[in-house]
Amino acid sequence: MILPAVAIIALFSIAQTAVIVTHGQSVMAGVNDSASSTAQTGSNSMPTGQTWVDVPCGIGSGSNCVYVSPTAWPLVPLVEGTWTNYTTSTLTESPRHAIAGVFRQLTGADAIVISDAEGGRSYESLKRGTRPWTIFERMAESLGARGNYDWAGAVIVHGESNYSDSVAVYKEKILEWCTDTEAKIWATNRWRGRLTCYVSQPSGWTNAQFAFTSSGVPQAMLDAMVENDGRVVVVGPQYDLAYRDANHPDTASSRLLGARIGRAMGVGPTSKPVYPTSISRNGAVVTVTIHTPVPPLVVDTALVSNPGNYGFTYYCGSSPPAISSVDCGAACVGTSCSCAITLASTPGAPCLTDDTVRYAYTASVPSSPGPTTGPRGNIRDGSGAVDTWQGEAMHRWMVHFEKAVPN
């Protein structure tokens, strides 16, 4: 049961049904140990693939697409372990059941969850014109033919296959994904709202498969949110989750990831993660001001092991001083909290041309993601004590970021 930490105004009436679009690759599709969410929550539903037939479609695969008949497409209860993805079934736990379950609990609206998620695909093989995208188009067309629904938003759990992208490049891909999704919905349905995309920062770029010391993907998601308020919501990072392998959360963590996304969708476009809003320096002390949905900030070294300085690093290209201490205990003002990073010395002039504060930014290569390895940090808000889903605390952990220090 969720006990919201703050008052949440329902965006949908109980009588309405909302559609949730889920884009992405294998983490969204569900690749883990087994399914545990095998009972329907409310009347949440998903499409069955039994009435799909092959039709030609765009790039991204040598095979044909599937077409969902508008007149013969049954909706079935949304449960895990029976999800039909195109023409094959998976017996694992995707985040979708928990997304819809928490969303319904917060808003009172049942959800129809549709998906074009497919594992191992870069954005270039998922965007408009590809095989997965054509599947989404057929689903949107079918819903438009069936009735008039609200659209709660699009969820994007992606990024691993684009870890090499720059911040600017991947940010444009996220915004294009959102814009194209909205345009297709508008073209085939009567709904005319502004579509919000809910994104989750991946945390595995240092693993053996990719072996990048850093990635522009998480920062691109954060910049897309900050620069396009209401269009993109960053739900949070994935470094605290338990992983079954170097890329995929285990069953419980896949469910937890979905619950966090569902909570953000229940709040709507105003939802925000734990993220830095400003940064300043006074001598050897750098202060990072942090939006904290449920104050105070918590330094948690029990659930996530300390990688050093709670995940913070101070960087410049010319002799950065070491960090002596990190203090996140200052009193918050509303939802504005802070961490004071004390350096061993005041940065010299050469350092002041490009210095930044980084958080959960890098780790040794190769290292898999998770609470004891990989890029991670120890800063979260206080939401876990009051927000739970199926017995699991839904902490909000601070996002991956790099932020320039003004001088």
C-alpha positions in Angstrom: 0.0 0.0 0.0 1.2 3.5 -0.8 0.9 6.2 1.8 1.7 9.4 -0.2 4.2 11.7 1.5 2.5 14.7 0.1 -1.1 15.4 -0.9 -1.7 14.3 -4.5 -4.6 15.6 -6.5 -6.0 12.9 -8.8 -5.6 13.8 -12.5 -8.3 11.3 -13.6 -11.7 10.4 -12.3 -12.5 6.9 -11.3 -14.8 6.5 -14.3 -12.0 7.3 -16.7 -9.4 4.9 -18.3 -5.9 6.2 -19.0 -3.5 4.8 -21.6 0.2 4.5 -20.7 2.8 4.1 -23.5 6.0 2.3 -22.6 9.0 2.7 -24.9 12.5 1.2 -24.4 14.6 -1.9 -24.5 15.1 -5.0 -22.4 14.7 -3.4 -18.9 11.3 -2.2 -19.9 10.4 -5.5 -21.7 11.4 -7.4 -18.5 14.4 -9.6 -18.5 14.9 -11.1 -15.1 14.4 -14.2 -12.9 10.6 -14.8 -12.8 7.3 -13.1 -12.6 5.8 -12.2 -9.2 2.9 -9.7 -10.1 0.5 -12.4 -11.3 -2.7 -10.9 -9.9 -4.5 -8.0 -11.6 -4.6 -4.6 -9.9 -8.1 -3.1 -10.3 -9.1 -3.4 -13.9 -5.7 -2.5 -15.5 -5.3 -4.2 -18.9 -3.0 -4.8 -21.7 -3.5 -6.0 -25.3 -3.4 -9.6 -26.2 -1.4 -10.5 -29.3 -3.5 -13.3 -30.5 -5.3 -11.2 -33.2 -2.1 -9.7 -34.7 -1.1 -10.4 -38.2 2.0 -9.6 -40.2 2.3 -6.4 -42.3 5.3 -4.8 -43.8 6.9 -2.0 -41.9 10.0 0.2 -41.6 13.6 -0.1 -40.6 15.0 -1.9 -37.6 14.4 -5.5 -38.4 14.4 -7.8 -41.4 11.0 -9.2 -40.4 7.5 -7.8 -40.8 5.5 -5.9 -38.2 2.3 -6.9 -36.5 -1.1 -5.3 -37.0 -3.6 -5.0 -34.2 -7.1 -5.3 -35.6 -9.3 -2.4 -34.4 -12.4 -4.5 -34.4 -11.0 -7.8 -32.9 -8.4 -6.8 -30.4 -9.3 -8.0 -26.9 -7.8 -6.4 -23.8 -6.8 -8.8 -21.1 -5.8 -8.3 -17.4 -2.4 -6.7 -16.9 -0.4 -9.3 -15.1 3.2 -10.4 -15.4 4.3 -13.8 -16.7 1.8 -13.7 -19.5 2.8 -10.5 -21.3 2.7 -11.0 -25.1 5.4 -9.0 -26.8 4.7 -9.0 -30.5 4.3 -12.8 -31.2 6.3 -14.2 -28.3 5.6 -14.3 -24.5 7.9 -13.6 -21.6 7.6 -15.2 -18.2 9.5 -12.5 -16.4 8.6 -9.3 -14.5 8.5 -6.1 -16.5 7.9 -2.7 -14.7 4.5 -2.3 -16.3 2.3 -4.0 -13.8 3.7 -1.8 -11.0 3.5 1.4 -13.1 -0.2 0.8 -13.7 -0.9 -0.4 -10.1 0.6 2.6 -8.4 -0.8 5.0 -11.0 -4.2 3.6 -10.3 -3.9 3.8 -6.6 -2.9 7.5 -6.8 -5.5 8.6 -9.4 -8.3 6.1 -9.2 -8.0 5.6 -13.0 -7.6 2.2 -14.6 -4.8 1.9 -17.1 -4.3 0.3 -20.4 -0.6 -0.3 -20.9 0.8 -0.6 -24.4 4.4 -1.2 -25.3 6.8 -1.4 -28.2 9.9 -2.2 -26.0 12.4 -4.5 -27.5 15.8 -5.5 -26.1 19.2 -4.5 -27.3 18.0 -1.6 -29.5 19.5 1.8 -29.8 17.1 4.8 -30.3 17.9 4.6 -34.0 16.2 1.2 -34.1 13.2 2.3 -32.0 12.3 5.7 -33.4 9.6 6.7 -35.8 9.9 4.6 -39.0 11.2 1.4 -37.3 9.5 -1.9 -36.7 8.9 -1.3 -33.0 7.6 2.2 -33.7 5.1 0.8 -36.3 3.8 -1.5 -33.6 3.1 1.5 -31.4 1.4 3.2 -34.3 -0.9 0.3 -34.8 -1.8 0.2 -31.1 -2.5 3.9 -31.1 -4.7 3.5 -34.1 -6.6 0.6 -32.6 -7.3 2.6 -29.4 -8.5 5.5 -31.4 -11.0 3.2 -33.2 -12.1 1.6 -29.9 -13.0 4.7 -27.9 -12.0 7.9 -26.3 -9.3 7.6 -23.6 -7.1 9.9 -21.6 -3.3 9.4 -22.2 -1.4 9.5 -18.9 2.0 9.8 -20.6 4.9 7.9 -22.2 7.5 6.0 -20.2 11.0 5.7 -21.6 13.3 3.2 -19.9 16.2 3.3 -22.3 19.8 4.5 -22.9 22.1 1.6 -22.6 22.5 1.2 -26.3 23.2 4.9 -26.7 25.8 5.3 -23.8 28.3 6.7 -26.3 26.0 9.6 -27.2 26.9 13.2 -26.1 24.6 15.0 -23.8 23.3 17.2 -26.6 22.7 14.3 -29.0 20.8 12.1 -26.6 18.7 15.0 -25.3 17.4 15.7 -28.8 16.5 12.0 -29.2 14.5 12.0 -25.9 12.6 15.2 -27.0 12.0 13.8 -30.5 10.7 10.5 -29.0 8.2 12.5 -26.9 7.2 14.8 -29.8 6.6 12.0 -32.2 4.7 10.0 -29.7 2.4 12.9 -29.0 1.9 13.6 -32.7 0.8 10.0 -33.4 -1.7 10.1 -30.5 -3.1 13.3 -31.7 -3.4 12.0 -35.3 -5.4 8.9 -34.3 -7.2 9.8 -31.0 -9.5 12.6 -29.9 -7.2 13.4 -26.9 -5.3 16.7 -27.2 -3.4 17.0 -24.0 0.3 17.7 -23.7 2.2 14.4 -23.4 4.7 14.1 -20.6 7.6 11.6 -21.0 8.8 9.9 -17.8 12.4 8.7 -18.1 14.6 6.6 -15.8 18.3 7.1 -15.8 20.3 3.9 -16.6 23.3 3.3 -14.4 25.4 0.7 -16.1 27.8 2.3 -18.5 30.9 1.0 -16.7 29.9 -2.6 -17.0 32.0 -5.1 -19.1 29.7 -4.8 -22.2 30.0 -1.1 -22.6 33.0 -0.2 -20.4 32.6 3.6 -20.6 34.0 5.7 -17.8 31.2 8.1 -18.2 28.1 8.6 -20.3 26.1 11.6 -21.6 22.7 9.7 -21.4 21.8 10.4 -17.7 22.7 14.1 -17.9 20.8 14.4 -21.2 17.7 13.2 -19.5 18.2 15.7 -16.6 18.8 18.6 -19.1 15.7 17.6 -21.1 13.7 17.9 -17.9 15.2 21.2 -16.7 15.0 22.9 -20.1 11.5 21.6 -21.0 9.5 21.8 -17.8 6.5 19.5 -18.0 7.5 17.7 -21.2 10.1 15.4 -19.5 10.1 14.1 -15.9 13.2 12.3 -14.6 12.0 9.6 -12.2 15.5 8.9 -10.8 18.5 6.7 -11.3 18.8 2.9 -11.1 22.0 2.5 -9.1 20.4 1.3 -5.9 18.6 -1.6 -7.6 19.6 -5.2 -7.3 20.7 -6.7 -10.6 20.5 -10.2 -11.9 23.3 -9.5 -14.4 25.3 -6.6 -15.7 22.3 -4.9 -17.3 19.0 -6.1 -15.9 17.4 -5.6 -12.5 16.1 -8.7 -10.8 12.4 -9.4 -10.4 11.9 -7.4 -7.2 13.9 -4.4 -8.5 12.0 -4.4 -11.8 8.8 -4.2 -9.9 10.2 -1.4 -7.7 11.4 0.6 -10.7 7.9 0.4 -12.1 6.4 1.5 -8.8 8.6 4.6 -8.7 7.6 5.5 -12.3 3.9 4.9 -11.4 4.2 7.3 -8.5 5.7 10.0 -10.7 2.9 9.5 -13.3 0.4 9.8 -10.5 1.7 13.2 -9.5 2.0 14.2 -13.1 4.1 16.7 -15.0 5.1 18.6 -11.8 6.8 15.5 -10.3 10.5 16.1 -9.7 13.3 13.8 -8.5 16.1 14.6 -6.1 18.3 16.8 -8.3 20.7 19.8 -8.1 19.1 23.2 -8.7 22.1 25.4 -8.2 25.7 25.4 -7.1 28.0 28.0 -5.6 31.6 28.2 -4.1 33.0 30.3 -1.3 36.7 29.7 -0.9 37.2 25.9 -0.4 33.5 25.2 0.2 31.2 24.2 -2.7 27.5 24.2 -1.9 25.1 22.2 -4.0 21.4 23.1 -3.5 19.2 20.1 -4.1 15.5 19.8 -4.7 14.2 17.3 -2.2 10.6 16.1 -2.6 10.4 14.7 0.9 12.9 16.5 3.2 15.3 16.0 4.8 18.2 14.7 2.7 19.3 11.3 3.9 22.9 10.0 3.6 22.3 6.3 3.3 25.3 4.0 3.4 23.3 1.0 4.4 21.3 0.5 1.2 24.1 1.8 -1.1 27.7 1.3 -0.1 29.8 4.5 0.0 32.0 4.8 -3.1 33.8 7.7 -1.5 32.5 11.1 -0.5 29.0 9.7 -0.8 29.3 9.7 -4.6 30.5 13.3 -5.1 33.7 14.2 -7.0 35.2 17.6 -7.7 36.8 17.8 -11.1 38.8 20.1 -13.2 41.3 19.6 -16.0 44.2 21.1 -14.0 45.0 19.9 -10.5 41.7 19.7 -8.7 42.0 19.7 -4.9 40.7 16.6 -3.1 37.4 16.6 -1.2 38.0 16.7 2.6 34.4 16.3 3.7 30.7 16.3 2.6 28.0 17.6 4.9 24.3 17.3 3.9 22.9 18.0 7.3 22.0 21.7 6.9 18.3 22.6 7.6 16.1 22.5 4.6 13.9 25.4 3.5 10.8 23.8 2.1 11.9 21.3 -0.4 15.3 23.0 -0.9 18.1 21.2 0.9 21.9 21.3 0.4 25.2 19.5 0.6 28.4 21.4 1.5 31.5 19.9 -0.1 34.7 21.1 1.6 37.8 20.9 -0.5 41.3 20.3 0.8 42.3 23.8 -0.5 40.8 26.7 -2.5 41.0 25.8 -6.2 43.8 27.6 -8.1 43.1 29.8 -11.1 43.8 27.2 -13.8 41.1 25.0 -12.2 38.5 27.6 -12.3 38.0 27.5 -16.1 36.3 24.1 -16.2 35.6 22.9 -12.7 32.5 20.8 -12.0 30.8 18.8 -9.3 29.9 15.3 -10.3 27.7 12.8 -8.6 27.4 9.1 -9.2 29.3 9.8 -12.3 32.0 7.2 -12.8 33.4 3.9 -11.4 36.2 1.5 -12.2 35.8 -0.2 -15.6 34.6 -2.9 -15.8 32.1 -2.8 -13.0 28.4 -3.7 -13.0 25.7 -1.4 -11.7 24.2 -1.9 -8.3 24.3 -0.8 -4.7 27.9 -1.9 -4.1 29.5 -1.5 -7.5 29.3 0.9 -10.4 28.5 4.6 -10.5 26.4 5.3 -7.4 25.8 7.7 -4.5 24.3 7.7 -1.0 22.0 10.7 -1.1 18.2 10.3 -1.1 15.1 12.0 0.3 13.0 10.8 3.2 10.2 9.3 1.1 10.9 5.6 1.9 9.5 5.8 5.4 6.1 6.7 4.1 5.9 5.5 0.5 5.9 1.7 0.0 4.7 -0.7 -2.7 4.1 -4.3 -1.9 6.3 -4.0 1.2 9.2 -2.2 -0.5 10.3 1.3 0.4 10.2 3.7 -2.6 13.2 5.9 -1.8 14.0 8.7 -4.2 17.8 8.6 -4.8 19.6 11.6 -6.2 20.1 11.6 -9.9 23.4 11.1 -11.8 24.7 14.6 -12.7 27.6 16.8 -13.6 27.2 20.5 -12.9 29.5 23.4 -13.6 30.7 25.5 -10.6 30.3 29.3 -11.4 33.4 31.3 -10.7 
